[in-house]
């Protein structure tokens, strides 16, 4: 990797290929599956270095061993293209880094995260709450500032409705992106844990998207503090389309 990307570890071509395959599959892979998908299993020093660097977690309790990206692994694989491809990888590595760079640029333009793009549909289908109907807006609350509404005792759907009210007050149009930092400020003293739980429920509903900011360097301390963790990533922006 290039010297100006010191936060990215030095990786061999095979280690890079393994990380990329784990990213695009977005799930735990066995060594058998890695052999089929990448052409090699993740064993020996290659696997040990990735584990030691905190990029993958390996389950050795059964054979074949299985591997999965950690949060740090997701961060590194998203930023790989900012470094120089390893010379040992030749044209294959250069082509891969060109692809990763253009992928990052496209996702940044579309405001879609890597994890959102590659997530397995089977995992989504296995969650019963994924098909929950959107909570209807309460007409009387639409014009009232969300911060002025008391946090309901039962939490859950009522907090989700507070979020929808706050979003409508902040968004320039249905589906527009609103930063979670602005949303939390609008919600005032609403319990943080209740808001996080409601956001994780809302994102399973039609028309709701919560994603990270692709260009992490643009994030302020305020943005980072307001993020909500969903799956493998810290997410910073919310979009709710027209009902």
DRENLUMKE-186214 format. One line per 8 residues: number of its first residue (from 0); for each residue x, y, z of N, C-alpha, C, O. Coordinates in pm, 1 decimal. Atoms other than C-alpha are relative to their C-alpha. Example, Ala and Ser with C-alpha at 12.3 -4.5 7.8 and 13.67 -1.06 7.14 Angstrom:
2
0> 89.0/-119.0/0.0/1230.0/-450.0/780.0/90.0/120.0/0.0/193.6/118.1/66.5 | -82.0/-119.0/-6.0/1367.0/-106.0/714.0/-77.0/109.0/73.0/-26.1/219.8/89.9 $
! end
This chain:
243
0> 84.9/-119.5/0.0/0.0/0.0/0.0/88.6/124.8/0.0/204.2/118.5/42.0 | -80.6/-119.8/8.0/116.6/356.4/-54.2/25.1/58.3/137.3/-51.0/35.0/231.3 | -40.9/-54.1/-129.8/290.7/545.3/223.4/-95.1/107.2/49.7/-98.1/135.7/169.4 | 89.3/-105.8/-44.6/26.0/820.4/225.4/-132.1/-53.9/52.3/-222.0/23.3/85.8 | 119.6/62.2/-58.7/-237.8/573.8/343.6/45.4/-89.2/114.2/25.0/-210.6/113.1 | -62.3/75.3/-108.7/-67.9/473.0/665.2/-101.2/-75.8/84.6/-65.6/-171.9/152.7 | 99.0/68.8/-81.3/-395.3/371.5/827.2/-45.4/-131.1/-63.8/-116.6/-209.2/-0.7 | 32.7/126.0/66.5/-432.9/89.8/572.7/117.8/-95.7/15.7/231.9/-56.4/-8.6 $
8> -110.0/94.8/-21.3/-230.1/-224.5/649.6/60.8/-47.9/-130.7/-4.4/-46.5/-235.1 | -64.6/62.4/115.3/20.2/-377.0/410.2/-54.8/-140.6/-15.9/-45.7/-222.1/75.9 | 62.9/128.3/23.4/-154.3/-674.4/255.1/53.6/-63.2/-127.4/90.8/6.4/-221.8 | -39.2/72.4/120.1/-57.9/-941.7/6.1/-118.3/-2.8/-96.8/-231.8/21.6/-56.0 | 112.2/10.3/93.9/-263.3/-984.1/-311.5/-107.8/-97.3/47.0/-226.4/-65.3/39.1 | 99.6/97.6/-44.0/-432.6/-1296.5/-171.8/-81.0/50.1/118.6/-200.9/23.6/127.4 | 74.0/-55.3/-113.6/-523.5/-1119.0/151.6/-101.3/103.2/-48.2/-213.4/108.8/2.4 | 91.5/-98.6/56.9/-677.5/-836.0/-50.5/-116.1/-68.7/-70.5/-231.7/-30.0/-53.6 $
16> 106.2/70.7/72.1/-868.3/-1078.0/-272.5/-98.0/-64.7/97.7/-219.0/-64.8/74.7 | 86.8/62.7/-100.2/-999.8/-1260.5/34.8/-92.6/102.6/63.4/-211.4/75.8/81.4 | 83.4/-104.8/-59.0/-1122.7/-935.1/191.6/-109.6/44.6/-96.3/-223.8/66.5/-55.9 | 98.2/-44.1/98.9/-1294.9/-833.3/-130.7/-110.3/-103.9/-16.7/-227.8/-68.5/-26.2 | 100.8/105.7/12.5/-1469.1/-1170.9/-163.4/-91.0/-1.0/122.7/-212.4/-16.7/109.6 | 81.9/-5.3/-120.9/-1583.9/-1149.9/200.0/-93.5/120.5/-2.3/-205.1/113.2/49.2 | 85.6/-117.8/10.2/-1718.2/-800.5/128.0/-116.9/-25.0/-94.6/-232.0/1.0/-59.4 | 107.6/12.4/98.3/-1914.1/-887.9/-183.8/-98.8/-111.2/36.9/-215.2/-107.4/-3.1 $
24> 92.2/103.1/-47.8/-2057.8/-1201.0/-22.6/-74.8/45.8/124.8/-185.2/-1.5/151.9 | 64.0/-60.5/-118.1/-2136.6/-1002.3/296.9/-54.5/-105.7/95.7/-166.2/-93.4/145.9 | 42.1/106.3/-91.8/-2155.1/-1316.1/508.6/123.4/-79.5/42.1/233.4/-58.0/-8.8 | -106.6/89.4/-43.5/-1945.6/-1576.2/687.0/25.8/-102.8/-109.8/-67.6/-162.6/-163.1 | -37.0/95.5/103.8/-1754.3/-1794.7/439.6/93.5/-104.9/57.0/183.7/-73.3/134.5 | -90.7/107.2/-39.8/-1591.7/-2130.5/498.3/119.6/-2.2/-94.9/116.1/58.8/-201.8 | -115.8/13.1/87.9/-1251.2/-2216.0/355.1/-37.1/-72.0/-128.9/20.7/-44.7/-234.1 | 45.7/68.0/121.4/-1429.3/-2447.0/112.2/-62.9/99.3/-96.2/-36.8/94.9/-216.4 $
32> 63.1/-100.8/84.3/-1638.5/-2156.7/-15.5/102.0/98.1/-54.0/93.4/138.9/-169.8 | -104.7/-90.7/48.0/-1334.4/-1929.2/-34.6/80.3/-63.7/-112.3/118.4/3.6/-208.1 | -74.0/69.0/106.2/-1154.6/-2190.2/-241.5/-79.1/5.9/-131.5/-22.0/23.9/-239.0 | 84.0/-2.9/119.8/-1449.7/-2197.0/-481.7/-11.5/141.0/-58.5/-9.6/158.7/-180.3 | 24.7/-136.4/46.0/-1497.7/-1819.2/-498.1/127.2/77.4/-33.2/131.7/152.1/-131.0 | -123.8/-75.9/18.4/-1143.4/-1684.5/-467.7/112.5/-83.8/-60.3/211.1/-30.0/-110.7 | -103.3/87.3/54.7/-943.4/-1987.5/-576.8/97.8/-50.9/103.0/191.4/-123.3/69.4 | -90.6/43.1/-105.8/-775.8/-2043.7/-239.7/-70.4/10.7/134.3/-158.8/95.0/150.0 $
40> 53.7/-14.2/-135.7/-863.2/-2102.2/128.4/83.0/102.0/77.1/195.3/133.8/37.9 | -72.3/-97.6/-82.0/-762.6/-1852.3/395.3/62.5/-74.6/116.3/-0.5/-94.4/220.3 | -69.6/80.7/-99.6/-505.7/-2048.6/592.4/138.6/57.2/27.2/182.8/151.3/-38.6 | -138.9/-35.8/-29.6/-161.3/-2013.9/746.7/17.6/146.1/35.0/-67.9/206.4/99.8 | -35.8/-137.3/-34.6/3.2/-1674.0/773.2/-96.6/102.0/-59.8/-119.3/208.2/-1.8 | 95.2/-93.7/61.6/-245.4/-1510.8/535.8/-116.3/26.7/94.8/-151.7/141.9/120.0 | 113.0/-15.9/-90.4/-533.9/-1575.5/773.3/40.2/58.7/133.6/-30.4/143.0/188.7 | -45.0/-48.3/-131.2/-334.5/-1513.1/1090.8/22.4/150.1/0.0/-12.3/218.5/96.3 $
48> -27.1/-143.6/5.9/-226.5/-1167.5/975.9/-130.1/80.0/-2.8/-139.8/184.3/61.8 | 127.1/-71.1/7.3/-583.2/-1064.1/891.8/-71.5/-0.7/134.0/-135.1/97.5/172.1 | 59.7/7.5/-133.6/-703.5/-1185.3/1231.6/72.9/93.5/95.6/9.5/166.9/171.5 | -80.5/-84.0/-89.6/-416.6/-1010.2/1413.3/-24.5/148.3/-26.7/-21.6/229.8/65.5 | 25.9/-139.9/36.3/-491.0/-687.5/1223.8/-143.2/40.2/32.6/-179.7/156.7/17.5 | 138.0/-30.0/-35.9/-853.6/-712.6/1336.7/-92.3/17.7/-118.9/-198.0/79.7/-107.2 | 79.8/-17.5/120.8/-985.7/-732.6/980.1/-102.6/-110.8/-19.5/-206.6/-89.1/-81.6 | 96.1/109.5/8.6/-1155.6/-1071.1/1004.4/-8.5/-69.6/134.5/81.1/-56.9/217.9 $
56> 9.4/90.4/-113.3/-1280.4/-1303.7/1272.4/-14.9/-141.1/-56.1/-93.8/-165.0/-147.5 | -1.7/137.1/49.2/-1217.2/-1673.9/1222.9/-52.9/-93.9/106.3/-8.7/-90.7/221.1 | 55.8/100.5/-90.2/-1420.2/-1951.2/1381.0/74.4/-130.3/-23.0/60.2/-193.3/-127.8 | -79.2/122.3/9.6/-1187.2/-2243.8/1446.8/-62.8/-114.5/79.1/1.1/-217.3/101.5 | 64.7/103.4/-81.7/-1439.0/-2443.8/1649.3/-47.0/-118.2/-84.0/-89.5/-220.2/-29.7 | 42.6/109.4/87.9/-1521.1/-2658.4/1347.1/80.6/8.9/-129.1/145.7/109.6/-157.2 | -67.1/2.1/130.4/-1379.3/-2756.9/1011.9/-103.4/-19.7/-110.3/-199.1/-94.9/-91.8 | -105.8/-98.1/25.7/-1359.4/-2612.6/761.9/-20.7/128.0/80.0/-133.5/162.6/115.1 $
64> 8.6/-126.4/-70.4/-1278.1/-2287.5/941.2/-85.7/97.5/-80.6/-92.4/88.9/-203.2 | 79.1/-102.9/67.2/-1507.6/-1995.2/863.0/52.4/138.7/35.6/109.5/159.7/142.6 | -54.4/-135.1/-15.9/-1421.4/-1627.9/823.2/-106.8/103.4/-32.9/-194.1/80.8/-116.6 | 95.1/-108.9/23.0/-1614.1/-1300.7/835.6/69.4/132.7/26.4/154.0/141.4/115.4 | -57.4/-132.6/-21.2/-1521.4/-933.0/807.8/-43.9/58.0/134.3/-159.2/43.0/174.9 | 33.7/-78.3/-118.8/-1506.6/-730.8/1128.5/-38.5/140.9/-44.6/-31.2/172.7/-163.3 | 29.1/-139.8/33.3/-1614.7/-366.1/1144.7/123.0/66.7/-61.5/112.3/141.1/-159.0 | -123.5/-57.4/53.5/-1252.0/-269.3/1087.5/29.1/-56.7/-138.4/79.5/14.6/-225.2 $
72> -18.6/60.4/131.6/-1235.2/-512.7/796.5/-86.2/68.1/-105.4/-40.9/92.8/-217.2 | 87.2/-72.7/92.8/-1533.4/-341.8/634.5/58.3/137.3/-32.2/57.1/180.8/-147.4 | -56.7/-133.2/24.6/-1367.1/-3.2/680.8/117.3/-7.5/-95.2/126.4/71.0/-189.7 | -120.7/11.0/81.5/-1038.9/-116.3/528.5/-34.2/-37.3/-143.4/21.1/20.3/-237.1 | 29.1/43.1/137.0/-1192.6/-292.1/229.7/-70.7/111.2/-77.3/-56.8/120.6/-199.3 | 63.0/-114.2/67.3/-1402.9/18.6/156.5/103.2/102.9/-45.0/82.2/174.5/-142.9 | -101.1/-101.6/28.0/-1086.3/230.0/156.3/119.6/-53.8/-77.8/213.2/21.6/-104.3 | -114.8/59.8/67.6/-852.0/-11.0/-26.5/44.6/78.8/-122.7/164.0/94.7/-148.0 $
80> -33.3/-66.3/126.4/-871.0/182.7/-350.5/79.9/128.4/18.9/139.1/178.8/-76.5 | -74.8/-123.3/-24.7/-714.0/488.4/-183.6/149.2/-26.0/10.6/228.2/68.5/9.9 | -140.8/35.1/-3.0/-383.6/301.1/-160.1/45.7/-47.9/-136.3/-31.3/-48.7/-232.5 | -55.4/53.1/124.4/-156.3/160.1/-428.1/-11.3/-151.6/0.5/14.9/-213.8/103.5 | 9.9/146.7/3.6/-215.7/-199.8/-542.4/138.2/-62.4/19.2/238.3/-5.9/-24.9 | -130.6/64.5/-19.8/59.0/-442.5/-438.2/62.2/-37.6/-133.7/-5.4/-92.0/-221.0 | -68.9/28.0/126.3/318.4/-479.2/-714.1/-2.5/-148.5/-33.2/-5.3/-187.0/-150.1 | -2.0/144.5/23.5/319.0/-855.4/-666.5/-127.9/-49.0/-66.3/-130.4/-157.1/-125.0 $
88> 126.6/43.1/57.9/-42.4/-867.3/-781.4/-10.6/22.9/-149.2/-101.1/-30.0/-213.7 | 0.2/-23.9/142.8/38.6/-741.7/-1129.7/-125.5/67.6/-50.4/-187.8/146.7/20.4 | 113.4/-65.2/64.5/-237.0/-641.1/-1368.7/-132.5/-33.7/69.0/-225.6/46.8/66.6 | 124.2/37.6/-68.3/-503.0/-831.3/-1169.8/-29.1/94.4/115.1/-142.8/138.2/132.7 | 19.3/-91.9/-112.1/-448.3/-613.3/-863.5/-32.2/139.8/-47.7/-118.9/206.0/9.4 | 26.9/-134.7/51.6/-439.3/-292.3/-1066.4/-143.2/10.1/-52.8/-211.2/110.5/-31.4 | 137.3/-0.1/50.8/-764.3/-386.8/-1238.9/-100.4/-0.4/114.6/-201.8/69.1/109.4 | 90.1/6.2/-114.7/-925.6/-472.8/-905.0/-9.5/135.6/68.2/-119.2/178.5/104.0 $
96> -0.1/-129.3/-66.9/-822.3/-139.3/-751.2/-72.7/105.8/-84.3/-136.7/195.7/-29.7 | 76.1/-89.8/87.5/-961.0/45.2/-1054.3/-148.9/-23.1/18.3/-226.7/72.0/26.0 | 140.4/33.7/-22.7/-1289.6/-137.8/-1006.3/-47.6/52.5/135.1/-155.0/111.8/144.3 | 39.4/-43.4/-133.3/-1296.0/-63.9/-631.6/-15.2/151.8/7.1/-106.5/202.8/72.0 | 7.8/-145.2/-0.4/-1228.9/304.6/-691.3/-126.3/51.1/-66.6/-191.2/143.2/-17.0 | 121.0/-42.0/70.5/-1510.5/337.1/-941.1/-126.6/-45.0/72.0/-229.2/23.0/67.3 | 112.3/44.4/-81.4/-1741.5/131.5/-720.5/-25.9/99.9/112.2/-140.3/138.1/136.7 | 12.9/-95.7/-110.0/-1674.2/369.2/-430.4/-60.7/131.2/-50.8/-148.0/189.3/13.6 $
104> 50.5/-126.1/55.8/-1738.8/671.3/-651.1/-148.0/-11.0/-33.8/-225.0/81.0/-6.5 | 139.4/18.3/34.3/-2066.6/529.3/-778.8/-89.8/-7.1/122.5/-197.2/52.9/125.1 | 80.1/11.9/-121.7/-2191.6/436.0/-432.0/-10.0/134.0/72.2/-113.4/167.1/130.1 | 1.0/-132.2/-62.9/-2093.9/778.5/-301.3/-101.7/90.2/-68.9/-173.4/165.3/-2.7 | 95.6/-82.1/74.3/-2297.7/943.7/-576.7/-144.0/-41.1/29.3/-232.7/43.6/39.2 | 134.4/51.3/-24.5/-2598.9/718.7/-508.9/-38.0/0.6/146.8/-152.6/-27.2/182.2 | 20.6/0.8/-144.7/-2559.7/750.6/-130.6/-42.5/-139.4/47.6/-134.0/-153.4/128.8 | 24.9/138.2/-39.5/-2559.6/371.3/-95.1/127.9/-55.4/60.8/236.1/-34.0/6.2 $
112> -118.0/56.0/-64.7/-2324.0/189.7/141.7/39.4/-131.9/-63.8/-41.9/-196.9/-129.6 | -46.7/129.2/49.2/-2111.9/-110.8/48.7/-81.8/-113.7/61.4/-121.9/-206.8/-8.4 | 74.0/106.6/-67.8/-2291.8/-322.9/308.0/-143.2/-8.7/-51.3/-198.8/-117.8/-63.9 | 136.4/-0.9/50.8/-2631.7/-213.8/176.0/-6.4/-60.8/-139.4/-101.0/-132.2/-172.7 | -4.0/53.7/136.2/-2533.0/-299.5/-180.5/15.2/-151.3/-1.3/-51.5/-220.3/-78.5 | -34.9/141.1/6.4/-2395.0/-643.3/-102.9/-76.4/-89.2/97.2/-59.4/-211.1/94.2 | 63.9/81.9/-103.0/-2619.6/-756.4/184.1/-81.9/-112.3/-62.8/-142.7/-95.3/-168.5 | 68.5/118.0/50.0/-2770.4/-1099.7/137.2/-150.9/13.6/17.7/-197.7/44.4/127.3 $
120> 145.0/-10.2/-9.7/-3142.0/-1098.4/58.8/-57.2/-109.7/88.5/-161.8/-90.6/150.5 | 49.1/109.7/-83.7/-3181.2/-1432.7/237.7/-4.7/41.8/146.3/-97.4/5.6/218.7 | -4.1/-44.9/-139.4/-3081.7/-1269.8/566.9/-115.8/95.5/27.9/-175.6/92.0/135.5 | 110.9/-92.1/-16.7/-3339.4/-997.5/514.4/-132.1/-74.9/6.8/-219.6/-42.1/86.9 | 124.8/76.1/3.7/-3609.2/-1250.2/431.8/-24.1/-77.7/127.8/-138.3/-109.7/160.7 | 14.4/79.5/-122.0/-3540.5/-1438.3/754.3/-48.8/81.4/117.6/-83.9/25.0/221.2 | 45.9/-86.8/-109.8/-3638.2/-1137.6/967.9/-147.4/28.7/-17.0/-183.9/100.6/-110.0 | 144.2/-19.2/14.4/-4018.4/-1143.3/1023.4/-40.1/146.0/-2.7/-135.6/183.2/-70.9 $
128> 39.1/-140.7/-8.5/-4024.2/-772.3/1104.1/29.0/76.4/-126.8/-10.6/192.3/-139.6 | -38.7/-71.3/120.6/-3887.1/-687.8/761.3/-119.5/44.6/-81.7/-109.0/140.7/-157.9 | 117.0/-34.8/78.1/-4238.1/-676.1/615.3/-98.9/86.2/77.4/-213.0/102.7/34.3 | 91.3/-82.1/-79.3/-4386.4/-452.8/885.4/-45.9/120.4/-79.6/33.5/181.7/-150.9 | 55.5/-113.5/73.5/-4614.5/-184.6/743.6/45.9/129.7/62.7/61.9/136.7/184.6 | -40.2/-128.4/-55.5/-4506.4/178.4/780.0/-104.8/52.5/97.5/-224.7/31.9/78.9 | 92.2/-57.6/-98.2/-4656.7/356.0/1078.9/-64.9/122.3/-60.8/6.8/211.8/-105.4 | 66.5/-116.1/61.0/-4921.3/603.2/952.9/25.7/126.3/79.8/38.6/122.5/202.1 $
136> -24.0/-127.5/-67.3/-4864.5/968.5/1029.8/-126.2/44.9/71.3/-237.0/28.9/20.1 | 113.7/-53.7/-75.3/-5086.6/1123.2/1294.8/-23.0/142.7/-45.4/64.6/226.8/-25.1 | 22.6/-133.0/57.4/-5246.8/1430.7/1131.0/21.3/112.0/99.7/76.2/215.9/63.3 | -10.0/-108.1/-97.9/-5256.6/1633.4/1452.7/143.6/28.9/36.4/174.4/139.5/80.9 | -138.5/-19.6/-42.0/-4884.1/1584.1/1513.3/85.3/56.5/-110.3/198.4/98.1/-85.3 | -83.4/-34.8/114.2/-4766.7/1678.2/1166.2/57.7/139.9/10.9/170.2/163.4/-33.2 | -47.8/-137.1/-6.4/-4734.9/2048.1/1240.9/69.1/33.5/130.9/119.7/144.4/147.8 | -61.8/-28.9/-129.8/-4601.3/2015.6/1594.3/146.1/-39.3/-1.9/178.5/-147.3/-51.3 $
144> -141.2/36.9/-5.0/-4223.3/2023.0/1649.4/18.9/-128.4/77.5/-37.1/-145.8/185.7 | -18.0/130.0/-64.1/-4106.0/1673.2/1734.3/63.3/13.1/136.8/32.1/-64.5/227.2 | -68.2/-14.1/-128.5/-3887.4/1796.1/2016.0/-96.5/35.7/111.2/-68.0/13.4/228.9 | 95.6/-40.2/-102.2/-4196.0/1928.5/2191.2/-89.1/-114.5/43.8/-162.1/-102.3/142.2 | 83.3/114.0/-35.6/-4363.4/1588.2/2198.1/69.3/-82.6/106.0/189.1/-108.9/96.0 | -58.7/79.8/-107.4/-4309.1/1384.8/2512.3/33.0/-138.1/-50.3/-39.2/-191.7/-134.4 | -33.6/136.4/35.6/-4134.3/1050.3/2475.9/-104.4/-92.6/59.0/-123.1/-92.8/180.7 | 105.4/85.0/-52.0/-4414.2/792.6/2504.0/53.9/-109.5/87.0/166.8/-155.0/69.1 $
152> -44.6/100.3/-95.5/-4396.5/540.4/2780.8/23.1/-133.9/-64.8/109.0/-210.0/-20.4 | -14.1/132.0/58.8/-4436.1/243.1/2550.0/110.0/-7.1/-104.2/138.1/-115.1/-156.2 | -110.7/0.0/95.2/-4150.4/351.7/2317.7/-46.5/-50.3/-134.4/-152.5/-10.6/-182.7 | 36.9/71.9/120.7/-4153.9/140.8/2000.3/-55.6/86.0/-110.0/10.8/178.7/-156.6 | 59.2/-65.7/115.2/-4393.2/262.3/1731.6/-19.2/148.8/23.3/-12.1/226.5/-71.9 | 18.9/-142.7/-26.6/-4455.8/596.3/1906.2/129.6/77.6/-20.5/127.5/190.0/-70.6 | -128.0/-66.2/24.7/-4085.3/680.5/1899.5/26.7/3.3/-149.9/80.1/101.7/-201.1 | -14.8/0.8/145.4/-4080.2/576.6/1533.5/-81.3/112.1/-62.9/-37.6/173.5/-160.2 $
160> 82.6/-108.5/52.2/-4361.2/824.1/1472.9/63.2/135.8/29.4/56.6/226.4/-53.7 | -73.2/-123.5/-28.5/-4163.2/1098.3/1649.2/109.8/22.3/-103.1/132.5/134.7/-148.0 | -106.9/-9.5/100.3/-3879.5/1023.0/1409.1/-57.6/43.1/-133.8/0.7/127.2/-202.3 | 62.4/-37.2/126.5/-4114.2/1046.0/1110.7/-40.8/148.1/-0.2/-23.6/217.6/-100.3 | 38.1/-140.9/-10.3/-4246.9/1382.0/1232.9/123.1/89.1/-13.3/122.0/187.1/-87.8 | -123.4/-78.6/6.5/-3894.3/1515.1/1285.7/57.0/-0.9/-140.7/104.3/101.6/-189.8 | -51.3/9.8/137.0/-3790.4/1388.4/942.8/-77.1/92.9/-93.7/-16.9/164.1/-174.1 | 80.4/-85.1/88.3/-4082.0/1565.9/771.1/31.5/147.7/21.0/24.1/227.3/-72.6 $
168> -32.1/-139.5/-28.4/-3983.3/1889.2/943.8/136.1/40.3/-55.7/159.1/157.1/-87.0 | -136.8/-28.9/43.7/-3621.3/1862.0/832.2/21.8/-21.3/-149.7/100.3/50.3/-211.8 | -24.0/35.7/140.3/-3644.4/1707.2/484.4/-59.4/104.4/-94.5/-169.0/155.5/-71.7 | 48.7/-96.7/98.5/-3678.7/1938.6/186.0/-108.6/-61.4/-88.1/-191.5/9.2/-145.6 | 99.8/71.3/80.2/-3884.8/1672.2/8.5/-0.4/-144.9/45.5/98.6/-191.3/102.1 | 0.2/142.3/-34.4/-3995.1/1311.4/64.9/116.3/-71.5/-67.3/140.5/-53.2/-186.6 | -114.5/72.3/53.6/-3693.1/1086.9/20.1/131.2/74.2/9.7/236.5/16.1/-16.7 | -124.8/-76.0/-14.6/-3440.5/1365.4/81.9/80.2/-54.8/117.1/24.1/-112.1/210.6 $
176> -87.5/50.6/-106.2/-3142.7/1277.8/299.6/7.9/99.9/113.7/26.6/219.7/92.2 | -8.9/-81.6/-121.7/-3140.4/1407.9/657.1/106.0/-62.5/90.1/103.8/-183.0/115.5 | -103.1/50.5/-89.9/-2839.6/1376.4/884.8/-58.1/-39.6/134.7/-146.0/28.4/187.7 | 49.0/43.2/-130.1/-2896.8/1182.4/1205.2/34.8/100.3/109.3/-34.6/107.9/210.6 | -35.6/-102.1/-98.9/-2720.1/1461.4/1394.0/-111.7/104.7/8.7/-150.9/145.0/118.2 | 110.1/-96.6/0.4/-2993.0/1706.5/1286.3/-127.5/-63.7/54.7/-203.6/0.2/127.4 | 119.8/69.8/-47.6/-3262.6/1447.5/1353.4/0.2/-9.1/151.6/-100.5/21.1/215.6 | -6.7/14.1/-146.3/-3142.2/1382.4/1710.4/-19.2/134.9/67.7/-83.6/143.9/172.2 $
184> 18.3/-133.0/-57.8/-3124.1/1754.6/1776.6/-148.1/38.4/-1.0/-197.8/98.7/94.0 | 142.7/-30.3/11.8/-3484.1/1788.2/1656.6/-82.3/-78.9/102.0/-185.0/-31.4/150.5 | 72.9/84.6/-93.6/-3592.6/1502.7/1884.2/20.9/40.0/145.3/-46.2/-12.2/234.4 | -19.9/-52.8/-134.7/-3460.2/1687.0/2188.6/39.7/-106.1/100.3/139.5/-175.7/81.4 | -34.0/89.5/-110.2/-3464.2/1478.4/2506.3/-52.9/-142.5/-17.5/-49.2/-221.5/76.8 | 47.8/136.6/22.0/-3612.9/1166.6/2349.6/113.4/-98.5/28.4/226.2/-78.1/-16.6 | -101.0/95.5/-44.4/-3427.8/867.4/2495.8/82.8/-54.0/-116.3/27.6/-100.4/-216.0 | -90.7/41.8/107.2/-3122.1/777.7/2285.3/-20.2/-146.4/-37.3/-28.3/-179.4/-155.6 $
192> 15.4/143.2/27.5/-3165.9/400.8/2319.4/-131.9/-27.5/-71.0/-138.1/-112.5/-159.8 | 129.7/18.8/64.5/-3533.4/426.4/2222.7/3.6/46.2/-145.4/-55.9/-16.7/-232.8 | -13.6/-49.4/137.5/-3446.1/632.2/1914.8/77.7/-100.3/-84.8/38.1/-130.3/-197.4 | -79.4/97.7/74.6/-3177.4/381.8/1809.5/-83.2/-123.4/-33.7/-78.6/-173.3/-146.1 | 83.5/118.0/23.2/-3419.9/91.9/1850.1/-105.7/28.5/-106.1/-133.3/-56.0/-191.3 | 102.1/-36.1/98.7/-3686.5/275.1/1650.6/60.6/13.1/-139.7/-2.1/-26.3/-238.1 | -67.0/-12.0/130.1/-3438.5/354.7/1371.2/26.5/-138.4/-59.3/9.3/-159.1/-179.4 | -26.6/135.4/49.3/-3343.5/-13.7/1346.9/-128.6/-69.0/-45.5/-125.5/-154.7/-133.8 $
200> 128.9/53.9/43.7/-3712.6/-99.6/1317.1/-45.4/67.8/-129.2/-92.5/1.7/-221.8 | 43.2/-74.8/117.3/-3786.6/174.3/1065.4/71.5/-43.5/-127.0/10.4/-49.0/-233.7 | -76.3/30.8/120.2/-3508.8/68.7/828.6/-48.1/-127.9/-67.8/-15.0/-153.7/-183.5 | 56.5/121.3/59.3/-3691.8/-260.5/774.0/-127.5/28.4/-78.8/-180.4/-60.2/-146.0 | 127.0/-33.1/63.1/-3995.3/-76.3/640.1/22.0/58.8/-139.1/126.8/116.7/-167.7 | -8.4/-49.7/136.4/-4065.4/16.4/279.1/23.4/150.5/-1.7/-38.5/225.8/73.5 | -24.7/-141.9/20.5/-3927.8/349.9/170.5/96.1/63.8/97.5/126.1/182.6/85.0 | -91.1/-55.1/-100.9/-3690.8/392.8/466.7/140.7/-52.6/-25.0/161.7/-173.0/-39.4 $
208> -140.2/39.1/17.3/-3314.4/392.5/419.6/85.1/75.6/100.9/67.3/195.8/120.7 | -94.3/-59.9/-93.9/-3043.6/457.9/677.0/137.5/-52.5/-37.9/161.5/-173.0/-30.9 | -128.3/43.9/53.9/-2688.1/449.1/545.5/115.3/83.4/57.0/92.9/190.3/113.8 | -115.9/-80.5/-39.3/-2333.7/563.5/626.4/26.5/108.7/-104.0/-25.1/102.8/-215.6 | -53.8/-95.1/96.8/-2174.0/864.8/462.6/120.8/-68.0/-63.8/215.5/-105.8/5.1 | -105.3/75.2/68.4/-1952.2/706.4/198.2/137.9/63.4/19.6/237.2/-7.1/38.1 | -127.3/-69.5/-21.7/-1681.5/972.6/235.1/16.9/26.4/148.7/-21.1/132.5/198.3 | -10.0/-9.9/-145.4/-1597.2/912.0/600.6/82.6/119.7/45.5/66.1/166.8/158.0 $
216> -83.6/-113.7/-37.8/-1341.1/1195.8/596.9/-81.1/128.4/13.4/-36.0/224.4/75.8 | 83.9/-120.0/-7.8/-1626.4/1446.0/559.2/-80.7/6.7/129.2/-143.7/108.6/157.6 | 80.5/5.0/-121.9/-1786.1/1340.6/888.5/57.9/90.3/108.2/179.2/95.1/128.2 | -41.6/-80.2/-114.3/-1774.4/1582.5/1180.2/-14.0/-84.1/127.0/-72.8/-192.3/125.0 | 15.3/68.8/-128.3/-1749.5/1480.1/1544.3/-148.0/-11.9/35.6/-190.1/-111.5/94.5 | 144.5/1.6/-25.5/-2119.6/1566.8/1570.1/-66.7/-112.2/-78.6/-152.9/-182.5/-25.9 | 55.8/107.9/82.6/-2202.4/1329.9/1283.0/31.5/-136.2/59.7/-55.2/-223.3/67.4 | -42.5/130.0/-54.5/-2003.6/1046.0/1439.4/-73.1/-30.9/130.1/-111.6/-145.3/154.7 $
224> 67.5/21.6/-128.1/-2163.1/1095.1/1780.4/-147.1/-36.2/-19.5/-206.0/-104.8/64.0 | 142.9/24.0/24.0/-2511.8/1080.8/1627.2/-26.3/-129.9/-75.8/-142.2/-167.2/-94.6 | 16.5/119.7/82.4/-2450.8/762.1/1425.4/-74.5/-110.0/75.4/-70.7/-117.6/198.3 | 64.8/118.1/-56.2/-2657.7/449.2/1479.7/61.0/-122.3/-67.1/74.6/-127.2/-189.4 | -58.7/121.9/55.4/-2501.7/106.4/1438.5/-110.8/-94.3/-44.0/-198.6/-130.4/34.3 | 92.3/98.3/56.1/-2699.1/-125.1/1212.3/83.5/-101.0/-77.1/149.9/-65.9/-174.6 | -84.4/100.9/63.6/-2534.5/-452.5/1115.3/146.0/27.7/24.8/189.0/40.4/139.4 | -144.5/-15.6/-13.8/-2167.2/-399.8/1046.3/46.0/144.3/-0.1/165.6/170.0/13.5 $
232> -44.3/-135.9/25.3/-2170.2/-22.0/1005.8/-65.8/103.6/90.3/-175.6/85.0/142.8 | 54.4/-119.9/-62.7/-2217.0/311.9/1174.0/-69.0/80.1/-111.8/-8.8/106.9/-215.8 | 79.1/-67.3/102.4/-2489.7/496.5/981.8/-30.7/142.3/42.4/-49.5/170.4/160.8 | 4.9/-141.8/-32.1/-2530.3/872.0/956.6/-114.4/76.6/-64.0/-141.9/189.3/-22.6 | 102.9/-75.5/70.4/-2815.6/967.5/722.5/-127.2/-82.9/-16.9/-122.2/-205.6/-25.1 | 131.7/64.2/7.0/-3188.9/889.9/693.6/-77.4/55.8/-118.8/-75.2/176.0/-145.2 | 90.2/-39.4/106.9/-3424.6/896.0/397.1/-131.3/-74.9/17.3/-131.2/-196.6/36.2 | 132.6/61.5/-5.8/-3800.6/831.1/413.8/-78.4/47.3/-121.2/-107.2/166.3/-134.6 $
240> 72.6/-35.7/121.2/-3986.2/821.6/83.4/-145.5/28.4/28.1/-194.2/9.2/139.5 | 143.2/-30.5/-13.3/-4343.5/926.7/22.1/-77.9/-128.0/27.4/-50.2/-232.0/-32.3 | 80.8/116.5/-34.9/-4600.1/689.8/175.0/-91.0/-37.9/-115.5/-167.1/-134.1/-105.1 $
! end
